[in-house]
């Protein structure tokens, strides 16, 4: 599979925030989000072809037992189930980050599901098949958010730009079952600490009203927006 980068950092988002983790970022995505913070793995996929053994060797060099599979969109990679099985056989805890528009059975520990809101729809460049894609195709299908038992744990992470996003989030959650408020994460959209800080207060208030989790982007606060962090 094409991999844009493999690095060790701390998990900056979600239930495992703060844990040292190895990140495997695959290159390629079936969506094009307007605010994508890794266009080198989406809009303009870059990277090198790596075998599962290549990836295992790179990950083994890091002093952590937590691995995050991210992208891009990991679930469009044909060998992703085999990579997950190999990592699990080696004893790693696996988080897989996905928009959940594509489903493949995988053996993981935490499914980090990020349904895409209307704020992700890009401007429509000539000939683009992505911008006018119907919004339901950018979201998980109705039902169980963890794919009927594909993962023992999951989180639903929403990237929010304004308070106008909140009714859409409620609409999506109404179509899903089996979640608790603590499984829902609201994360401010942005790649600059000042933007994140500006959006934090009203997101925190929304979390206080609903029981959802506020999800800061800790890695950006610590290191800024750059690759390999």
CORTA-V600090 format. One record per pair of residues at least 24 apart in sequence whose ideal C-beta (glycine too) atoms are under 10 Angstrom apart, sorted by the first residue. I is the first residue (numbers start at 0). J is the second residue. D is the distance in Angstrom with one decimal. If there is no record, write none. Layout:
I_J_D + I_J_D
//
This chain:
0_25_5.7 + 0_26_8.3 + 0_27_8.1 + 0_46_8.9 + 0_48_7.2 + 0_49_6.6 + 0_50_8.5 + 0_51_8.4 + 0_53_9.8 + 0_54_8.3 + 0_71_9.7 + 0_73_8.8 + 0_75_9.5 + 0_76_4.5 + 0_77_7.6 + 0_78_5.3 + 0_79_7.4 + 0_81_9.7 + 0_82_7.5 + 1_25_6.6 + 1_26_4.3 + 1_27_5.9 + 1_40_8.8 + 1_44_6.4 + 1_45_8.3 + 1_46_4.6 + 1_47_7.0 + 1_48_5.7 + 1_49_7.8 + 1_71_8.5 + 1_76_8.3 + 2_26_6.3 + 2_27_9.8 + 2_40_9.0 + 2_45_9.9 + 2_46_5.0 + 2_47_6.3 + 2_48_7.8 + 2_49_4.6 + 2_53_8.2 + 2_54_6.8 + 2_57_8.7 + 2_70_9.6 + 2_71_9.2 + 2_76_9.4 + 3_27_9.0 + 3_37_7.4 + 3_39_5.6 + 3_40_4.6 + 3_41_9.6 + 3_44_7.4 + 3_45_5.6 + 3_46_3.9 + 3_47_8.3 + 3_69_9.7 + 3_70_8.2 + 3_71_7.1 + 3_226_8.3 + 4_37_9.0 + 4_39_8.4 + 4_40_8.2 + 4_45_9.2 + 4_46_7.3 + 4_47_9.6 + 4_57_9.9 + 4_69_9.7 + 4_226_6.1 + 4_227_6.1 + 5_46_9.8 + 5_47_10.0 + 5_49_8.0 + 5_53_9.0 + 5_54_6.8 + 5_56_9.7 + 5_57_4.4 + 5_58_6.8 + 5_60_9.1 + 5_61_8.7 + 5_66_9.8 + 5_227_9.2 + 6_57_9.0 + 6_61_8.3 + 6_226_7.9 + 6_227_4.4 + 6_228_7.5 + 7_57_9.8 + 7_58_8.8 + 7_60_8.3 + 7_61_4.1 + 7_62_7.7 + 7_63_6.3 + 7_65_9.9 + 7_66_10.0 + 7_227_8.9 + 7_228_9.8 + 8_61_9.6 + 8_63_9.6 + 8_67_9.1 + 8_217_9.9 + 8_218_6.1 + 8_221_9.0 + 8_222_7.8 + 8_227_7.4 + 8_228_5.2 + 9_63_9.5 + 9_65_9.8 + 9_217_6.9 + 9_218_6.5 + 9_221_7.6 + 9_222_9.4 + 9_228_8.8 + 10_63_9.9 + 10_65_7.2 + 10_67_6.5 + 10_94_7.5 + 10_109_10.0 + 10_111_9.7 + 10_217_8.0 + 10_218_8.0 + 11_67_10.0 + 11_186_9.9 + 11_214_9.2 + 11_215_7.7 + 11_216_5.5 + 11_217_4.0 + 11_218_3.1 + 11_219_6.8 + 11_220_7.9 + 11_221_7.6 + 11_222_8.7 + 11_228_8.2 + 12_67_9.4 + 12_69_10.0 + 12_94_9.8 + 12_96_8.7 + 12_111_7.7 + 12_113_9.5 + 12_154_9.0 + 12_156_6.8 + 12_184_7.5 + 12_186_6.3 + 12_214_5.5 + 12_215_7.9 + 12_216_6.2 + 12_217_7.3 + 12_218_7.8 + 12_219_9.6 + 13_67_9.3 + 13_94_7.6 + 13_96_8.7 + 13_109_7.8 + 13_111_5.7 + 13_113_9.8 + 13_154_5.3 + 13_156_6.3 + 13_184_6.1 + 13_186_8.6 + 13_212_8.3 + 13_214_6.4 + 13_217_10.0 + 14_94_8.9 + 14_109_6.9 + 14_111_8.5 + 14_152_7.6 + 14_153_9.3 + 14_154_5.4 + 14_156_9.7 + 14_181_8.5 + 14_182_8.5 + 14_184_7.9 + 14_212_7.7 + 14_214_9.2 + 15_65_6.9 + 15_67_8.5 + 15_92_8.4 + 15_94_6.6 + 15_108_9.5 + 15_109_6.8 + 15_111_9.0 + 15_152_9.8 + 15_154_9.0 + 16_184_9.6 + 16_212_9.5 + 16_214_7.6 + 16_215_7.7 + 16_216_9.5 + 16_217_5.7 + 16_218_9.2 + 17_217_6.8 + 18_63_7.8 + 18_64_9.6 + 18_65_5.4 + 18_67_9.3 + 18_92_8.8 + 18_94_9.4 + 19_61_8.1 + 19_62_7.3 + 19_63_4.6 + 19_64_9.2 + 19_65_6.9 + 20_61_8.5 + 20_63_5.7 + 20_64_9.1 + 20_65_4.2 + 20_66_6.6 + 20_67_5.0 + 20_91_9.7 + 20_92_8.7 + 20_94_7.5 + 21_54_9.6 + 21_57_8.0 + 21_58_4.7 + 21_59_8.9 + 21_60_8.7 + 21_61_4.6 + 21_62_9.3 + 21_63_5.5 + 21_64_8.9 + 21_65_7.0 + 21_66_4.8 + 21_67_7.1 + 21_68_9.7 + 21_86_9.4 + 21_91_8.0 + 22_58_9.3 + 22_61_9.4 + 22_65_9.7 + 22_66_7.7 + 22_67_4.8 + 22_68_8.2 + 22_69_6.1 + 22_94_9.5 + 22_96_9.5 + 22_218_9.8 + 22_227_8.6 + 22_228_9.2 + 23_49_8.9 + 23_54_6.0 + 23_57_7.9 + 23_58_6.9 + 23_66_6.6 + 23_67_7.2 + 23_68_5.3 + 23_69_7.1 + 23_70_9.1 + 23_73_8.3 + 23_82_7.9 + 23_86_8.8 + 23_93_9.9 + 23_95_9.9 + 24_67_8.7 + 24_68_8.4 + 24_69_5.2 + 24_70_6.1 + 24_71_6.5 + 24_73_8.9 + 24_96_9.4 + 24_226_8.7 + 24_227_9.4 + 25_49_9.2 + 25_54_9.6 + 25_68_7.3 + 25_69_7.5 + 25_70_4.7 + 25_71_4.7 + 25_72_7.6 + 25_73_5.3 + 25_74_9.6 + 25_75_8.4 + 25_76_5.5 + 25_78_9.7 + 25_79_7.8 + 25_82_9.1 + 26_70_7.2 + 26_71_5.4 + 26_72_9.9 + 26_76_9.5 + 27_70_7.0 + 27_71_5.1 + 27_72_6.8 + 27_73_9.3 + 27_75_6.2 + 27_76_7.2 + 28_70_5.9 + 28_71_4.6 + 28_72_4.4 + 28_73_9.5 + 28_75_7.3 + 28_98_8.2 + 28_100_10.0 + 28_129_9.4 + 29_70_9.9 + 29_71_9.3 + 29_72_5.6 + 29_74_8.6 + 29_75_5.5 + 29_98_8.0 + 29_100_6.4 + 29_101_6.4 + 29_129_8.6 + 29_132_9.4 + 29_136_9.2 + 29_137_9.6 + 30_71_9.7 + 30_72_6.9 + 30_75_9.9 + 30_98_6.0 + 30_100_6.9 + 30_101_9.8 + 30_115_6.4 + 30_119_7.4 + 30_120_9.6 + 30_121_9.1 + 30_129_6.7 + 30_132_7.7 + 30_136_8.8 + 30_137_6.1 + 31_119_8.7 + 31_120_9.1 + 31_121_5.2 + 31_124_9.4 + 31_127_7.4 + 31_128_9.0 + 31_129_4.0 + 31_130_7.3 + 31_132_8.8 + 31_137_9.9 + 32_98_8.6 + 32_113_9.5 + 32_115_6.2 + 32_116_9.5 + 32_118_8.7 + 32_119_4.0 + 32_120_8.0 + 32_121_6.8 + 32_129_9.0 + 32_137_8.5 + 32_158_8.1 + 32_188_9.6 + 33_115_10.0 + 33_118_7.3 + 33_119_5.8 + 33_120_6.4 + 33_121_4.3 + 33_122_7.1 + 33_130_8.6 + 33_160_9.5 + 33_188_9.4 + 34_118_7.3 + 34_119_6.6 + 34_121_8.9 + 34_158_7.0 + 34_160_7.5 + 34_188_5.3 + 34_189_7.9 + 34_190_8.2 + 35_71_9.6 + 35_119_8.2 + 35_121_8.5 + 35_190_10.0 + 36_158_9.5 + 36_188_9.1 + 36_189_8.8 + 36_190_5.2 + 36_216_8.9 + 36_219_8.7 + 36_224_6.8 + 37_69_8.2 + 37_70_7.5 + 37_71_7.1 + 37_190_10.0 + 37_226_8.1 + 39_71_9.1 + 39_226_7.6 + 40_69_8.3 + 40_70_5.4 + 40_71_3.9 + 40_72_8.7 + 40_226_9.9 + 41_70_7.5 + 41_71_5.9 + 41_72_8.1 + 41_129_9.8 + 42_121_8.7 + 42_129_9.3 + 44_70_9.4 + 44_71_7.1 + 46_71_8.9 + 49_78_9.8 + 49_82_9.7 + 50_78_8.5 + 50_82_9.6 + 51_78_6.5 + 51_79_9.9 + 51_81_6.0 + 51_82_5.2 + 51_83_9.9 + 51_84_9.1 + 51_85_5.3 + 51_86_8.8 + 52_85_8.3 + 54_78_9.6 + 54_82_6.4 + 54_85_8.2 + 54_86_8.2 + 55_82_8.4 + 55_85_6.1 + 55_86_7.2 + 55_88_9.7 + 55_89_6.7 + 55_91_9.4 + 58_85_9.9 + 58_86_7.2 + 58_89_8.3 + 58_91_7.4 + 59_89_7.7 + 59_91_9.6 + 63_91_8.6 + 63_92_9.2 + 64_89_9.2 + 64_90_6.6 + 64_91_5.7 + 64_92_6.0 + 65_91_7.0 + 65_92_4.8 + 65_93_8.2 + 65_94_7.2 + 65_108_8.9 + 65_109_9.4 + 66_91_4.6 + 66_92_7.0 + 66_93_5.5 + 66_94_7.3 + 66_95_9.3 + 66_107_9.5 + 66_108_9.5 + 67_92_9.5 + 67_93_7.9 + 67_94_4.6 + 67_95_7.8 + 67_96_6.7 + 67_109_8.9 + 67_111_8.0 + 68_93_6.6 + 68_94_7.0 + 68_95_4.6 + 68_96_6.8 + 68_97_8.7 + 68_105_8.7 + 68_107_7.7 + 68_111_9.4 + 69_94_8.3 + 69_95_7.9 + 69_96_4.3 + 69_97_8.8 + 69_111_8.3 + 70_95_9.6 + 70_96_7.0 + 70_97_8.0 + 70_98_9.1 + 71_96_9.3 + 71_97_9.9 + 72_96_8.8 + 72_97_6.4 + 72_98_6.2 + 72_99_9.6 + 72_100_7.8 + 72_101_6.8 + 73_97_6.1 + 73_98_9.9 + 73_101_9.3 + 73_103_9.2 + 73_105_8.4 + 73_107_9.8 + 74_98_8.1 + 74_99_7.7 + 74_100_8.1 + 74_101_4.4 + 74_102_6.9 + 74_103_5.5 + 74_105_7.7 + 75_100_9.2 + 75_101_5.5 + 75_103_8.6 + 76_101_9.8 + 76_103_8.8 + 77_103_8.6 + 79_103_6.5 + 79_105_6.2 + 79_107_9.8 + 80_104_6.5 + 80_105_5.1 + 80_106_7.6 + 80_107_9.9 + 81_105_9.5 + 83_107_5.7 + 83_108_9.8 + 93_150_9.0 + 94_150_9.4 + 94_152_9.2 + 94_154_9.0 + 95_149_9.4 + 95_150_7.8 + 95_153_9.9 + 96_154_9.7 + 96_156_8.1 + 97_139_8.9 + 97_146_9.8 + 98_137_7.2 + 98_138_8.1 + 98_139_7.7 + 99_138_7.8 + 99_139_3.8 + 99_140_8.1 + 99_144_7.5 + 99_145_9.3 + 99_146_7.8 + 99_153_9.6 + 99_155_9.1 + 100_132_9.7 + 100_135_9.5 + 100_136_6.5 + 100_137_6.5 + 100_138_7.1 + 100_139_6.9 + 100_140_8.4 + 101_139_10.0 + 102_139_8.6 + 102_140_8.1 + 102_146_5.7 + 102_147_9.2 + 102_149_7.9 + 103_146_9.1 + 103_149_8.9 + 104_146_7.7 + 104_147_9.4 + 104_148_9.7 + 104_149_5.9 + 105_146_9.1 + 105_149_6.6 + 105_150_8.1 + 106_149_8.5 + 106_150_8.7 + 107_145_9.8 + 107_149_7.5 + 107_150_5.2 + 107_151_8.7 + 107_152_9.0 + 107_153_9.5 + 108_150_6.9 + 108_151_6.6 + 108_152_6.5 + 109_145_9.7 + 109_150_6.5 + 109_151_8.2 + 109_152_4.9 + 109_153_6.8 + 109_154_6.9 + 110_144_7.8 + 110_145_5.3 + 110_146_7.3 + 110_149_6.6 + 110_150_4.0 + 110_151_9.1 + 110_152_7.3 + 110_153_4.1 + 110_154_7.5 + 110_155_9.3 + 111_150_9.5 + 111_152_9.7 + 111_153_7.5 + 111_154_5.5 + 111_155_8.7 + 111_156_6.0 + 111_184_8.8 + 112_139_6.4 + 112_144_5.7 + 112_145_7.6 + 112_146_9.0 + 112_150_9.2 + 112_153_6.0 + 112_154_6.9 + 112_155_5.4 + 112_156_6.9 + 112_157_9.8 + 112_175_9.3 + 112_178_9.7 + 112_182_9.3 + 112_184_9.9 + 113_139_9.3 + 113_154_9.0 + 113_155_7.8 + 113_156_4.6 + 113_157_7.2 + 113_158_6.8 + 113_184_9.0 + 113_186_8.6 + 114_138_4.9 + 114_139_5.5 + 114_144_8.6 + 114_155_6.8 + 114_156_8.3 + 114_157_6.5 + 114_158_9.3 + 114_167_9.3 + 114_168_8.2 + 114_171_5.3 + 114_172_9.0 + 114_174_9.7 + 114_175_8.8 + 115_139_9.4 + 115_157_8.9 + 115_158_7.8 + 115_171_9.7 + 116_157_6.5 + 116_158_7.0 + 116_159_7.3 + 116_160_8.0 + 116_163_9.6 + 116_164_5.4 + 116_165_9.9 + 116_167_5.3 + 116_168_7.1 + 116_170_9.9 + 116_171_8.0 + 116_188_9.3 + 117_160_9.7 + 117_163_9.0 + 117_164_7.9 + 117_167_6.2 + 118_157_9.8 + 118_158_7.4 + 118_159_7.5 + 118_160_4.5 + 118_161_7.5 + 118_163_8.3 + 118_164_6.0 + 118_167_8.5 + 118_188_6.9 + 119_158_7.1 + 119_160_9.1 + 119_188_8.8 + 134_167_8.9 + 135_174_9.8 + 138_167_9.6 + 138_170_9.7 + 138_171_6.1 + 138_174_8.3 + 138_175_9.8 + 139_171_7.9 + 139_174_8.4 + 139_175_7.2 + 140_174_8.4 + 140_175_9.3 + 141_171_9.3 + 141_173_9.2 + 141_174_4.1 + 141_175_6.8 + 141_176_8.5 + 142_174_7.9 + 142_175_6.9 + 142_176_6.7 + 142_177_8.7 + 143_175_7.1 + 143_176_5.9 + 143_177_5.0 + 143_178_8.7 + 144_171_9.6 + 144_172_8.9 + 144_174_9.7 + 144_175_4.8 + 144_176_8.0 + 144_177_6.6 + 144_178_5.6 + 144_182_7.7 + 144_183_9.6 + 145_175_9.6 + 145_177_7.2 + 145_178_8.8 + 145_182_9.4 + 147_177_9.5 + 148_177_9.7 + 152_182_8.6 + 153_177_8.8 + 153_178_7.8 + 153_182_6.5 + 154_178_9.2 + 154_181_8.9 + 154_182_5.6 + 154_183_7.7 + 154_184_5.6 + 154_212_8.1 + 154_214_8.7 + 155_182_5.7 + 155_183_5.0 + 155_184_6.7 + 155_185_9.7 + 155_211_9.0 + 155_212_9.8 + 156_182_9.7 + 156_183_8.2 + 156_184_4.5 + 156_185_8.3 + 156_186_5.9 + 156_212_9.2 + 156_214_6.4 + 157_183_7.3 + 157_184_6.9 + 157_185_5.6 + 157_186_6.8 + 157_188_9.7 + 157_202_9.9 + 157_211_8.6 + 157_214_8.7 + 158_184_9.6 + 158_185_8.7 + 158_186_5.5 + 158_187_7.9 + 158_188_4.9 + 158_189_9.2 + 158_214_9.2 + 158_216_9.9 + 159_184_10.0 + 159_185_5.5 + 159_186_6.8 + 159_187_6.4 + 159_188_6.3 + 159_198_7.4 + 159_201_9.2 + 159_202_6.2 + 159_205_8.3 + 159_214_9.6 + 160_187_8.0 + 160_188_4.5 + 160_189_8.3 + 160_194_9.8 + 160_198_7.7 + 161_188_8.8 + 161_198_8.2 + 161_201_8.7 + 162_198_9.6 + 162_201_5.9 + 162_202_8.8 + 162_204_9.5 + 162_205_7.6 + 164_188_8.8 + 164_202_9.6 + 164_205_9.5 + 165_201_9.4 + 165_202_9.3 + 165_205_6.0 + 165_208_9.6 + 165_209_8.7 + 165_211_9.9 + 168_205_9.0 + 168_209_9.1 + 168_211_8.6 + 169_209_8.7 + 172_209_9.5 + 172_211_9.4 + 179_210_8.1 + 179_211_9.9 + 180_206_8.9 + 180_209_6.0 + 180_210_3.3 + 180_211_5.6 + 180_212_8.2 + 181_210_6.7 + 181_211_7.7 + 181_212_6.2 + 182_211_8.6 + 182_212_8.2 + 183_209_7.5 + 183_210_8.1 + 183_211_4.2 + 183_212_6.7 + 183_214_9.5 + 184_211_6.8 + 184_212_4.7 + 184_213_7.7 + 184_214_4.0 + 185_209_8.5 + 185_211_5.4 + 185_212_7.2 + 185_213_6.2 + 185_214_6.2 + 186_212_9.2 + 186_213_8.2 + 186_214_3.9 + 186_215_7.6 + 186_216_6.6 + 187_213_8.8 + 187_214_8.2 + 187_215_7.7 + 187_216_7.3 + 188_216_9.5 + 189_216_7.7 + 189_219_8.1 + 189_224_8.9 + 190_216_8.1 + 190_219_6.3 + 190_223_8.6 + 190_224_3.9 + 190_225_9.5 + 191_219_7.7 + 191_223_8.3 + 191_224_6.7 + 192_216_8.6 + 192_219_6.3 + 192_220_5.5 + 192_221_9.4 + 192_223_7.4 + 192_224_8.8 + 194_219_9.5 + 195_219_6.6 + 195_220_7.1 + 196_220_8.6
//
